Amino acid sequence: MAPTRPLVLTGSAVCCRTAARAVVPDEMIGRYSGVSRLSSWGSMPLGAAAAGALAEFISVRAVFWVGGTMTAALVMLVLWTVSSHDFREIEARAETSAHPATA
């Protein structure tokens, strides 16, 4: 698993940035990027502190189970709230911006 982790992380970052570029208006992309980086990089120390505090009361293995369960729940929530219609709309918007009308 360890050798594939960088590939998975790179692939997910590329997918997220591509989706963001398709959805976020050009004049807002700088603000979006700033908030995105602040929330992702800023949440890492908070999560580490919470995991450390939780590991003091329960086992480290249980902390990983809790983190994995929370991650799976978040993925399910996102997939539940974003419908296939939303994905089709994003794809259509991306196609329109990639191939603007020439006439």
N, C-alpha and C positions, 0 to 999 in steps of 0.2 A: 504494500500500500504506500509506503513512504516514497518510492521513486515516482509514483504517479501524482502525488499531491501537488507539485508545482504545475503540472499540466492541467489539473482540475481547477486550481485557483486561477490560472491564466485564462482558461476557457470561460469560467464564470465571469471574470472581470470584463472580458471582451464582450460577452453577451449583454451584460448589464449596461456597459457604456454605449453599445450599439443601440439598445432599446431606448436609453435615455436620449440619445441624439435624435432618434426618430420621433420622440414624444415632446421633448422640451423645446420651446421656441428658441431661435438663435439668440435673441436678445436676453434670454434668461439663463443660458447655459453656464455662464460664469458663476452666477449665484447658486445654481443647482449643484455645480461641482464643489463649491465651497461648503455648502450644507452637507452634501454627501460625504465629503472627506472628514468634516468635523464630526458627523454622527458616527461614521465607521471607525475612524482612528480614536475618537474620544470615548467611544463605548468600550474599547479594549481594556484600558486600565480599570474601568468600573467593573467590568465582568471578571477580571482577574482578582480584584479585591473581594468581590462577592463570592467567588469560588473559593478563595482562601479562607474567608470567614466561615463559609459553609463547611469546608473540609475540617475545620476545627471541631465541629459538632457531629458530623457524620464522616464516613470514610471517603477517601479520595475517589475510589471506584464509584461510589454513589453520586459524587459530584459530576463525574463524566456521564453517568446515566441521566441525571437531571438535565445537564446541558444538551445531551443528544435528544432527549424528549422535548425540550423546549424548542430546539431547532426544527425537529420534525413537525411540531405543532404550528410553528410559524410558517413553514413551507405549506402545510395543509391550509392554513388560513389564507395565505396569498392565493393559492390555487382555487380556493373556494370563492373568494371575493372577485377575482379577475376572471371574467367569463371568456369563452372562446370568441364571442362577438368583439370584446375589447381587443383581443389579440389580432383579429382580422382587421379591425379599424387601424391599429398601430401599423400592421403590415401594409395596408393600403396607403397610409400616410407616408410611410417610408418609401414606397414605390413611387409615389407622386413627387417626393422631394428628390429622389435619385434620378428620375427621368422627367424633368419638367417639360411641359408642352413647348414646342419650338415655334408654333405659329401664334 
